[in-house]
Structure formats: structure tokens, C-alpha cells
Amino acid sequence: MNYEIHLIILTLYCCPLILATRGTYRPIIGILAQEQDAPANNSYIPSSYVKAVESSGARVVPIFINESLQYYQEMMAALNGIVLPGGNVNLTATTGFARSANIVFDIATQINDQGDHFPLLGVCQGMQKLAILTNDNKNLLRACPGMRNIALALRFKPGYRRASLYATASRRNLITLTSWNSTANHHQWCVTEKNLTALGLEKYWRVLSINTDGEHKEFISSMQAYKYPYVGVQFHPEKVSFEWSITQNNPHSMLAIKANRLFYDWLVQEARQNKHHFNDSKKEKSALIYNYQQVYTGSEGDFEQQYVF
């Protein structure tokens, strides 16, 4: 048996042990629910987020809104990372998604400041909320006309490969993201470099890519915190594979699907770096999204399926 074969066998046997020591190979990602419009007064999670996380190799637990501080502390002690999803809620409200995201962000920052590793991925509204949170929860968004239903190619900023989000991305995926209209945009508000700089937040966030809205004004399409494992993307990677409404201009080519996988892959890979877990297997099983039924809503809305709580 030659040296190369010995090395391969050693790697196969040792890597799981190394990962088990430093983190986990059974990551569980929390997805924060958000309020539905009245009069339903329910909360929901689009199924596409769940499918995207599962496709990248993790299980999912729903995180409910309007719960106690203790609830969020206990959940985040058991989870390995969190998605702040897109939507259309009041991001500076004192209840619902906005309040819960405030608590999640504070706890995540405490965890990271203590030397642990807890990633956050903000998608569309979630990215906007991350920016607001780092601005003392004050609104810094501007209107972004012409972006409510359009596919765009990213324009990377110099040094973008230094951020972990894109550091290991394949050349093919990067070419797809920059050469083809491969990101699904559905937003009416955005974050700009000008606003970040004016508020002193350019030292918190590394701007990785930009795009231009319908009035030819630039906005940030992806960013990552310098100090923390926090990423925001203004577009919707999960829609490319899992949302099929004919009224939405979501790219569905195989190249776009593969390229958009890297954002949830990043989250799950980062989540593997901590050892958080449920102390009780029964609690773990009862918390998983598998305990809830999906509702088909594709015939009446933009989401194919949703979890409603």
C-alpha cells in the first residue's frame, strides 16, 4: 500500500474525530419565524429556507417570535447557527420578528465575544435587519426602486475573496454569479455603502458585492462582518431552487442553482465549528421542523409551501 493510499485512509478516519473535537458533524440551524398580516395573527416560515438549509447538510428548528429571553438563550445554546429570513415586516418594531431578531443578535454576539463561534445569515430583510442592529437599531435603509422582482449578476468589490463567504467558492460559481443574472432580488429597501460609511459602520461590515437599482444607484448585495461570522445577502439564494411562481423572475438554471448553494453551504460549514447541542434527545426531536406540517400556498401566493405556527 503506497503513501498516498495510507494518507487517504488516515484522513477518512481522523477527520470525523477532529471535527467532533472542535465542533459538530450534526449541525442544527434555527430559522426565525415572522408575523403574518392581520387578521390571521400567526407566524410563518417559507419552506424554501428549510429546504435550502437541509440541502446544505443541516437540520432545522423553527425559532418562534414573541418568546421570553430565556427561550432564546436556551434555543441558541442548543443550535449551531441561525437564519434571519426575508419578508416584509417593520424592522424597528418592539414586537414580533424585529424584537426576536434583536434578542438573537445580542445573544449571538455574546456567544462570539466569549470565544465561541455562532454564525448568522441574514437574507434580504434579514440582511437589512443586521445592518439596522449594528446601527443601534436605528433605520438606515433607503428606497431601492425597480428591485422587487429581478434577477441580477453580482459586482464583486476588491478583496472579496478575503471573506470566508467567498474564500472557497469555485471559479465556476463565481463566474456564474458575476456573468449571469443569477441572483433573485425581491426588495424595495436596501443598504448602501454611503450610509454605512456615514454612520461609521464600514469598520463593522466588509462590503463584498454591489448592484445598481432602477435609478442607477448602488446598493450592497452581500456583506460580511469583519469580527463576527455574520453574513448578509440582499438577494434570495433559496428561491432559485425552491420557489416556482411564474410571476417571479427567479433564475432556475443549473448553474444558478449550484452557485446559490454556496450561501447556505457557508452557513452550515460555519455552524459546524461550535459544539452546541440539545442535552436531551427527546427535546431535540420535539424541536425539529419535522414536527410541523407544511401548507401548500403556491396556488395563492409567491411561496410554494409554508410552515404556519
C-alpha positions in Angstrom: 0.0 0.0 0.0 1.6 3.3 -1.1 1.9 6.5 0.8 -1.0 8.3 -1.0 -3.4 5.5 -0.1 -2.2 5.5 3.6 -2.8 9.3 3.7 -6.3 9.0 2.2 -7.3 6.3 4.8 -5.8 8.3 7.6 -7.8 11.4 6.6 -11.0 9.5 6.3 -10.7 8.0 9.8 -9.3 11.1 11.5 -11.4 14.0 10.1 -14.6 13.0 11.9 -12.7 12.7 15.1 -11.1 16.1 14.6 -14.5 17.7 13.8 -16.1 16.0 16.8 -13.4 17.6 19.0 -13.6 21.1 17.5 -17.3 21.2 16.6 -20.1 19.1 15.3 -20.9 17.0 12.3 -24.7 17.1 13.2 -25.4 20.8 12.8 -28.9 22.2 13.5 -29.9 25.6 12.2 -32.6 27.8 13.6 -34.8 29.8 11.3 -36.6 32.8 12.8 -40.3 32.9 12.1 -42.1 36.1 11.4 -45.6 37.5 11.8 -48.3 37.2 9.2 -50.5 40.1 8.3 -53.6 40.6 10.4 -56.2 39.2 10.9 -54.5 35.8 11.0 -52.0 36.8 13.7 -50.0 33.7 13.0 -46.3 33.4 12.3 -44.7 31.5 9.4 -41.5 30.3 7.8 -41.4 29.7 4.0 -40.4 26.1 3.3 -37.8 27.2 0.8 -35.5 28.3 3.7 -35.8 24.9 5.4 -35.1 23.0 2.1 -32.1 25.2 1.4 -30.6 24.5 4.9 -31.3 20.8 4.6 -29.7 20.7 1.1 -26.5 22.1 2.6 -26.4 19.3 5.3 -28.1 20.5 8.4 -31.4 20.0 10.2 -33.8 22.8 11.0 -35.5 24.1 14.2 -38.1 26.9 13.9 -37.5 29.8 16.3 -40.7 31.4 17.4 -41.4 35.1 17.8 -42.6 36.9 20.9 -41.0 34.5 23.3 -39.0 35.1 26.6 -35.3 35.9 26.8 -34.8 32.5 28.5 -36.4 30.8 25.5 -33.9 32.3 23.0 -31.0 31.7 25.3 -31.9 28.0 25.7 -32.5 27.6 21.9 -29.2 29.2 21.0 -27.3 27.1 23.4 -28.7 24.1 21.5 -28.4 25.4 17.9 -25.4 25.9 15.8 -26.4 28.9 13.7 -29.5 31.0 12.7 -31.1 32.3 9.5 -32.9 35.7 9.6 -35.2 35.3 6.6 -36.6 37.7 4.1 -40.1 39.2 4.5 -41.9 42.5 4.8 -42.3 43.4 8.5 -41.5 46.6 10.5 -37.8 46.1 11.3 -37.7 48.6 14.2 -40.9 47.3 15.9 -40.9 46.3 19.6 -42.7 43.0 18.9 -42.6 40.1 16.5 -39.7 39.4 14.2 -37.9 42.7 14.9 -37.9 42.2 18.7 -36.9 38.5 18.4 -34.1 39.3 15.9 -32.8 41.9 18.4 -32.5 39.3 21.1 -31.0 36.7 18.8 -28.3 39.2 17.6 -27.4 40.2 21.2 -27.1 36.6 22.3 -25.1 35.6 19.2 -22.7 38.5 19.8 -22.3 37.5 23.5 -21.5 33.9 22.4 -18.9 35.0 19.9 -17.4 37.6 22.3 -16.9 34.7 24.7 -14.7 32.9 22.2 -17.3 30.5 20.8 -18.4 30.6 17.1 -22.1 31.2 16.2 -22.9 32.3 12.7 -25.9 34.3 11.4 -27.1 34.5 7.9 -29.4 37.4 7.0 -31.4 37.1 3.8 -33.0 40.2 2.2 -35.0 41.6 5.1 -32.6 39.7 7.3 -29.6 41.5 5.9 -31.4 44.8 6.4 -32.1 43.9 10.0 -28.5 43.0 10.6 -27.4 46.4 9.3 -30.0 48.2 11.5 -28.9 46.2 14.6 -25.4 47.4 14.1 -26.7 50.9 13.9 -28.2 50.8 17.5 -31.4 49.5 16.0 -32.0 52.7 14.0 -33.2 52.6 10.4 -30.5 53.3 7.8 -32.3 51.9 4.7 -33.1 53.8 1.6 -35.7 53.1 -1.1 -34.5 50.8 -3.8 -36.8 51.1 -6.8 -37.1 48.5 -9.5 -35.7 45.6 -7.4 -38.9 43.9 -6.4 -38.7 41.1 -9.0 -35.5 41.0 -10.9 -32.5 38.7 -11.4 -29.1 40.3 -11.2 -25.4 39.5 -11.6 -23.2 40.4 -8.7 -20.4 43.0 -8.9 -17.7 42.0 -6.5 -15.6 44.5 -4.6 -11.8 44.3 -4.5 -10.7 41.9 -1.8 -14.0 39.9 -1.7 -12.1 36.6 -1.6 -10.6 37.5 1.7 -14.0 37.0 3.3 -14.9 33.4 4.3 -18.2 33.7 2.4 -16.4 33.6 -1.0 -12.9 32.3 0.0 -13.5 28.7 -1.0 -16.1 29.4 -3.8 -15.3 27.6 -7.0 -14.2 29.6 -10.1 -17.3 28.3 -12.0 -19.7 29.5 -9.3 -18.0 32.9 -9.1 -18.2 33.3 -12.9 -21.9 32.4 -12.8 -22.6 34.9 -10.1 -20.8 37.7 -11.9 -21.6 36.9 -15.6 -25.2 35.8 -15.5 -28.3 37.3 -13.9 -28.3 34.5 -11.3 -29.5 36.1 -8.0 -33.2 36.6 -7.2 -34.0 40.1 -5.9 -37.3 40.9 -4.3 -36.8 44.0 -2.2 -37.9 47.6 -2.0 -35.4 48.8 0.5 -31.6 48.5 0.6 -28.4 49.2 2.5 -25.7 51.4 0.8 -22.0 51.9 1.3 -22.6 55.6 1.6 -24.9 55.1 4.6 -22.6 52.6 6.3 -19.6 55.0 5.9 -21.6 58.0 7.1 -22.6 56.0 10.3 -19.2 54.6 10.9 -20.2 51.0 10.1 -17.7 50.4 7.4 -15.4 49.1 10.2 -18.0 46.6 11.2 -19.1 45.4 7.7 -16.9 44.4 4.8 -18.9 45.1 1.6 -18.3 42.2 -0.7 -20.6 43.0 -3.7 -22.8 45.7 -5.0 -25.6 46.1 -7.5 -27.5 49.0 -9.1 -31.2 49.7 -8.7 -33.7 51.0 -11.2 -32.4 54.6 -10.7 -28.8 53.5 -11.3 -27.9 54.0 -7.6 -25.7 51.4 -6.0 -26.7 49.2 -3.1 -25.0 46.4 -1.2 -25.8 42.9 -2.3 -23.6 41.0 0.0 -21.6 41.8 3.1 -19.8 40.1 6.0 -18.8 41.3 9.4 -15.0 41.7 10.0 -15.1 40.4 13.5 -18.1 38.0 13.7 -19.4 35.1 11.5 -22.3 37.2 10.3 -23.3 37.5 6.6 -26.0 39.4 4.8 -27.2 38.9 1.3 -29.8 41.2 -0.2 -31.0 38.5 -2.7 -32.7 35.2 -2.1 -30.5 32.1 -2.7 -33.2 29.8 -1.6 -35.7 30.9 -4.3 -33.5 29.8 -7.1 -34.0 26.1 -6.2 -37.3 26.1 -4.4 -39.7 28.9 -5.4 -41.6 28.3 -8.7 -44.2 31.0 -9.1 -44.5 32.1 -12.7 -44.9 35.7 -11.5 -41.4 35.7 -10.0 -38.3 36.2 -12.1 -36.2 33.7 -10.2 -33.4 32.1 -12.2 -33.6 28.3 -12.3 -30.6 27.3 -14.5 -28.4 24.5 -13.1 -25.5 27.0 -13.0 -27.6 29.4 -10.9 -28.8 26.6 -8.6 -25.2 25.4 -8.0 -23.9 29.0 -7.4 -26.6 29.9 -5.0 -25.9 26.8 -2.9 -22.7 28.4 -1.6 -24.5 30.8 0.7 -26.3 28.2 2.8 -23.2 26.0 2.5 -21.3 28.8 4.1 -23.8 29.0 7.0 -23.8 25.2 7.6 -20.0 25.0 7.4 -19.6 27.8 9.9 -22.2 26.2 12.2 -20.1 23.0 12.3 -17.5 25.0 14.2 -19.3 25.0 17.5 -20.4 22.2 19.8 -23.9 23.5 20.7 -26.4 20.7 21.1 -29.6 19.7 22.9 -28.8 18.0 26.2 -31.8 15.7 25.8 -32.5 13.7 22.6 -36.3 14.0 23.3 -36.1 17.8 23.4 -34.1 17.8 20.2 -36.6 15.6 18.4 -39.5 17.6 19.6 -37.9 20.9 18.5 -37.2 19.9 14.9 -39.2 21.2 12.0 -40.3 17.7 11.1 -43.0 18.0 13.8 -44.8 20.6 11.8 -46.9 20.3 8.6 -46.1 22.3 5.5 -49.1 24.1 3.8 -49.2 24.4 0.1 -49.7 28.1 -0.8 -48.3 28.1 -4.3 -51.8 28.5 -5.8 -52.5 31.8 -4.0 -49.1 33.4 -3.3 -45.4 33.6 -4.1 -44.3 30.8 -1.7 -44.8 27.2 -2.9 -45.1 25.9 0.7 -45.0 27.4 4.2 -44.9 26.3 7.8 -47.6 28.2 9.7 -47.5 28.4 13.5 
